[in-house]
Amino acid sequence: MMRYILLVPLFVLLSCGSSRKKEEFTKYYEDGRAKPTVAVIPVVDSTDFSHPWSLSEEFTDLVITKISQKKTLFISEDDMASYEIPYAQDLFGQDLTWLKNSFHPRDFVVLIEFLRHHNQLIPKKNTPDQELSSNLDLTVRVRIIDLRKDQPEVILQEKLSDSFFISRNTLPTNYDIVTWGTSDYNTTPLADAHSQLAQELVERINEYILLAKSR
């Protein structure tokens, strides 16, 4: 899947930035039914991401923010308190018992690994690198575990890949200065690509958890 990241009017950027605000989690739907309780383990970064901030922290925050905006799942404040991974177990291994022991009484746990984060320049004869367009290739894998039964059950395990075209006409960004957490970062091609990938991922998470909950 190819996406395009180009310069857009300022009012569009401002409206996109405001949409990233994290909503408050509520435990119940308006009709009184309890929402599925979900733990999102901090994202494992297995990429060669070299910018001066944590891709794990950024993408974990994006996923949690977008889950909160959908208002269909519940994540407790305790599960958002730390970005440190306190477990030595293989998150994508065969042993699921530790998840049951660690996250009971939550209904589901979400595991995410960022596998690829690579900006590939598009060759053009007699053109300096700084004047080339590029494709930002991203791949994550996700695993959702249903903890409601005696034996934890994998209800989704898949990889999501996307490629984002960054035009050579887009103003270059110095990510040593415009870092995650600064106001200018939200309008960059990198932030936009991360946000779109996180949105795709959250749609899958939401879809599979609600389907499992309905059964």
C-alpha positions in Angstrom: 0.0 0.0 0.0 1.5 3.4 -1.0 0.6 6.6 0.7 1.6 10.1 -0.3 3.0 12.8 2.1 3.1 16.2 0.5 2.9 19.8 1.6 -0.6 20.7 2.7 -2.2 24.0 3.8 -1.6 25.1 7.3 -5.2 24.9 8.5 -5.2 21.2 7.5 -2.1 20.5 9.5 -3.5 22.3 12.5 -6.7 20.3 12.3 -4.8 17.0 12.0 -2.6 17.9 15.0 -5.6 18.6 17.2 -7.2 15.3 16.3 -4.3 13.5 18.1 -5.5 14.6 21.5 -5.9 11.6 23.9 -9.4 11.1 25.1 -10.3 10.0 28.7 -10.9 6.3 29.0 -14.3 5.2 30.4 -14.9 1.7 31.6 -18.6 1.4 30.4 -20.6 2.2 27.3 -23.5 4.6 27.7 -25.9 1.7 28.0 -24.0 0.5 31.1 -22.3 -2.5 29.5 -18.6 -3.0 30.4 -16.1 -2.3 27.7 -13.4 -5.0 27.0 -10.4 -4.3 29.3 -7.2 -4.2 27.3 -3.5 -4.0 28.2 -1.1 -2.6 25.5 2.4 -3.7 26.2 5.0 -1.1 25.1 6.0 -1.5 21.5 9.2 -3.5 20.9 11.5 -1.6 18.5 13.5 -4.0 16.4 14.3 -1.4 13.7 17.4 0.7 13.0 15.5 3.8 13.9 18.2 6.4 14.5 16.4 9.6 15.5 17.0 11.1 18.9 13.8 9.8 20.6 12.3 6.4 21.4 10.2 5.0 18.5 8.8 2.6 21.1 7.5 5.4 23.3 6.1 7.4 20.3 4.3 4.5 18.7 2.9 3.2 22.0 1.6 6.6 22.8 0.0 6.9 19.3 -1.7 3.5 19.6 -3.1 4.2 23.1 -4.3 7.7 22.0 -6.1 6.3 18.9 -7.7 3.5 21.0 -8.9 6.1 23.4 -10.4 8.2 20.6 -12.5 5.2 19.4 -14.2 4.9 22.8 -14.9 1.2 22.5 -12.1 -0.3 24.6 -10.9 0.4 28.1 -7.2 0.8 29.2 -6.6 1.5 32.8 -4.3 4.3 34.0 -2.0 1.6 35.5 -1.4 0.2 32.1 -0.3 3.6 30.7 2.0 4.5 33.6 5.3 3.2 32.2 7.0 2.6 28.9 9.5 0.2 30.3 9.1 -3.5 29.3 9.4 -5.4 32.6 9.3 -8.9 31.1 12.2 -11.1 29.8 9.8 -13.5 27.9 9.6 -13.6 24.2 6.5 -11.6 23.4 5.8 -13.6 20.2 6.9 -17.0 21.6 4.7 -20.1 22.2 4.5 -19.6 26.0 1.4 -17.6 26.8 1.0 -18.6 30.5 3.1 -15.6 31.7 0.6 -13.2 30.1 -2.3 -14.8 32.0 -0.4 -14.5 35.2 0.8 -10.9 34.6 -2.3 -9.3 33.2 -5.2 -11.0 34.9 -8.0 -9.8 35.2 -7.8 -7.9 31.9 -9.7 -9.4 29.0 -7.1 -8.9 26.3 -3.4 -8.0 25.9 -1.9 -6.4 22.8 1.7 -7.1 21.8 3.3 -4.9 19.0 6.7 -5.1 17.4 8.1 -2.5 15.0 10.0 -4.6 12.5 11.0 -2.2 9.7 11.5 1.6 9.5 13.5 2.5 6.4 13.6 5.5 4.2 14.5 4.4 0.7 15.7 7.1 -1.7 14.3 6.9 -5.2 17.2 7.0 -7.6 17.3 9.8 -10.2 20.3 10.3 -12.6 22.5 13.3 -11.8 20.4 14.4 -8.8 21.9 14.9 -5.3 20.5 12.7 -2.5 19.0 15.7 -0.7 16.9 16.5 -3.8 15.5 13.0 -4.2 12.0 11.8 -3.4 11.8 8.7 -1.1 9.6 5.9 0.2 9.3 5.5 3.9 8.7 1.7 4.4 7.2 0.7 7.7 6.3 -2.8 9.0 4.8 -3.8 12.4 3.5 -7.1 13.7 0.7 -7.4 16.2 -0.5 -10.2 18.4 -3.7 -10.0 20.4 -4.2 -12.5 23.2 -7.6 -13.4 24.7 -7.1 -13.9 28.5 -10.7 -14.6 29.5 -10.4 -18.4 29.4 -8.2 -20.7 31.5 -5.8 -21.0 28.6 -4.8 -17.8 26.8 -5.7 -17.8 23.1 -4.2 -15.9 20.2 -7.0 -14.2 18.3 -4.9 -12.2 15.9 -1.3 -12.4 14.7 -0.2 -10.6 11.6 2.1 -8.1 10.0 1.1 -4.7 8.7 3.2 -3.0 6.1 2.9 0.4 4.5 5.0 2.6 2.2 4.7 6.4 2.3 5.9 8.5 -0.6 7.8 11.7 0.5 8.1 14.1 -2.4 11.4 15.9 -3.0 9.3 19.1 -3.0 8.5 18.6 0.7 10.6 20.9 2.9 13.4 18.8 4.6 13.0 18.3 8.3 15.9 18.3 10.8 14.8 15.6 13.2 17.6 16.4 15.5 15.8 19.6 16.3 12.1 18.8 15.3 11.8 15.8 17.6 8.7 13.9 18.9 7.1 15.9 21.6 7.7 19.3 20.0 4.8 21.2 18.4 6.5 21.3 15.0 6.9 17.5 14.9 3.2 16.8 14.4 3.3 18.4 10.9 6.2 16.4 9.6 6.1 13.5 7.1 7.5 11.1 9.7 4.8 12.0 12.2 2.1 11.7 9.5 3.3 8.3 8.4 3.5 7.0 12.0 0.0 8.3 12.7 -1.5 6.6 9.6 0.1 3.3 10.4 -1.0 3.5 14.0 -4.6 4.2 12.8 -4.5 1.1 10.5 -3.2 -1.0 13.4 -5.8 0.3 15.9 -8.6 -0.5 13.4 -7.4 -4.1 13.4 -7.1 -4.3 17.2 -10.5 -2.8 17.7 -12.1 -5.1 15.1 -10.7 -8.3 16.5 -11.3 -7.6 20.1 -14.9 -6.5 19.6 -15.5 -9.6 17.5 -14.0 -11.9 20.1 -16.0 -10.1 22.9 -19.3 -10.6 21.0 -18.9 -14.4 20.9 
